[in-house]
């Protein structure tokens, strides 16, 4: 349940920006008829599977395929020897083999792929492949990777990136000094739609079409083409139905394997992961260890921060360097900080590879700095809310990189608006039932009469965060969109084409809203999302509303201006004065109005544009520069009930006020807020991938715990609408901030409840486990 609190000055027509039209894919998803990537097939399709390493670190001595080839129905087997092009791939560094050939570096690393007539034959064929390994001692300690005392597990070394930040006076000190070391566990994106793809080879094997769930069609195509030895124009990607992503689909997984098999047999090949294989087949949130020290004045104003951050990137680089930079450059949080000394490392180990996950880098840093803010409040004798308000960043303040925050920074507004939302009025355990009994489902532990209300203590905690938007460090960020006017028998339609991956964030709803608003035409069609148009970049880093929204807005604007020219010529009007009002083209001089759709009848306009944002800069050896494009801010207040004796927690309410710039689709914004909070809650109290000696122990949805409907509390949300002057539509991306400071808010509330019960628990690690509470 959510309560939306927002001020609307105008009432746009339904379907335009500022309203909440129905999602075009919503009914099909609710009815179960929507085609996800795993639902796609083709006549004569074979089924592909992947053989994976059982060891975290081992040398491959031999691979024997003979027994697999003897199984009737096995049609193709490929290994590293069969990769015709580049043998490795990767988002930033091409360091990951398509198939391991000499060494495997994590449990689950692909060694071979096989295609067969049906899934059962494929499974038996895979099990018949014999790989002889020499097991090696894995590197499983991130600090050991930094030390240089271990031989490199990869030719590129064990340290993926080290970056230092020195800002202001490195020797500055404060009257109050507090410090702590914080641990963040490995979280899985846990999307519901598993990895799946269908590869359709061209006759003659000179090209291929791949239908796949991904976050970045063109980057996938770039890596696939390189590995296949094809020119990029001979590789066509079509977006399959995506059942969630959250960063895990930025890296390729089965794409190259599926294409290799299809090209080998000149037949369609379909691959689909199981849940267990999905845990092995995509990247995860980096586990991290963060030491942090704050110096402050006696009245709680931050003087300096010091920090050492170590991120375990697992076996391959993925986006580890970007995750690290987000964390260390945002180490101050949404607070003024004149001085800083921060060191960060991202390293390789023989754990599962890690990469982007919602809020990447900012999540880990936020748990540390918000835990520190509560310690600082206690040391200074100041309320946790007040100390955050006292240090709140404002527009124009600088980061510890020296970069000024030039877009809107309403941190104080987020704090005050969150504080103004009502606290829950139900007592611990909720109101009594008609028979006088307690509703067990409203107590920590839920059903089974686990906790007694008399033993439960309620706590309140705060979390506030900053998140950089879009790509950083001199990335050439752009998006492409095409807009066409099509005059059909049933009227004029606007056709939009872009390569923006719809992963559930709602861009397929937003894009038509932009077109309706700019052109005044209600009938909008989205053409297939594929690589037959220029890149839209990745659906990540909270960038698509800004970048692809900016591209659609620009393309529609170009078409509108051409329409204005033709309408003005036909009516003797001044084209420069025309504007769209609802569904009408208006000439302000004469006051005349024309229905936009009728005015476009017979017109044939087709425009493709790129929207580019000026690139940011790289940072120097001391971490100084302007690495980020823009920023968003959010505050969270969590209310939790805790049974200190049993170590059980019930999150009762989460209130939030988020800086959204402009709410282009209020319902979609609130949906993103609720979903992000669910993932933040999960990291706070239950979600963690457990690896023992490099082997995952809970790679399923039975043992990897996820928040359910019963775990989610009511969410009260206020949208802080201050249009961003740098954004093309005034709107900021909203998907990542909700999961950043909701985690420390929940943990802070648990600490508060325990303190009231006389228990001093540091809770310096997430997720918080019952044993951490029952000291």
Secondary structure, 3 states (H helix, E strand, C coil): CEEEECCCCCCCCCCCCCCCCCCCCHHHHHHCCCCEHHHCCCCCCEEEEEEECCCCCEEEEEEECHHHHCCCCEEEEECHHHCCCCCEECCCCCCEECCCCCEECCCCCEEEEEEECCHHHHHHHHHHCEEEEEECCCCCCHHHHHHCCCCCCCCCCCEEEEEEEEECCCCCCCCEEEEEEEEECCCCCCCCCCCEEEEEECCCCCCEEEEECCCCHHHHHHHHHHHHCCCHHHEEEEECECCCCCCCCCCCCCHHHHHHHHHHHCCCEEEECCHHHHHHHCCEECEEEEEEEEEECCCCCEEEEEEEEEEECCCCCCCHHHHHHHHHHCCCCCECCCEEEEEEEEECCCCCCEECCCCCCHHHHHHHHHHHHHHHHHHHCCCHHHHHHHHECCCCCECCCCCECCCCCCHHHHHHHHHHCCCCCCCCCCCCCCCCCCCHHHCCCCCCCCCCHHHEEEEEEEEEEEEEECCCCCCCCEEEEEEEEEEECCEEEEEEECCCCCCCCCHHHHHHHHHHHHHCCCCEEECCCECCCCCCCCCCCCCHHHHHHHHHHHHHHHHHHHHHHHHHHHHCCCHHHCEEECCEEECCCCCCEEEHHHHCCCCCEEEEEEEECCCCCCCCCCCCCCCCCEEEEEEEEEEEEEECCCCEEEEEEEEEEEECCCCCCHHHHHHHHHHHHHHHHHHHHCCCCCEECCEECCCCCCCCCCCCCCCCCEEEEEEECCCCCCCCCCCCCCCCHHHCHHHHHHHHHHHHHHHHCCCCCCCCEECCCHHHHCC
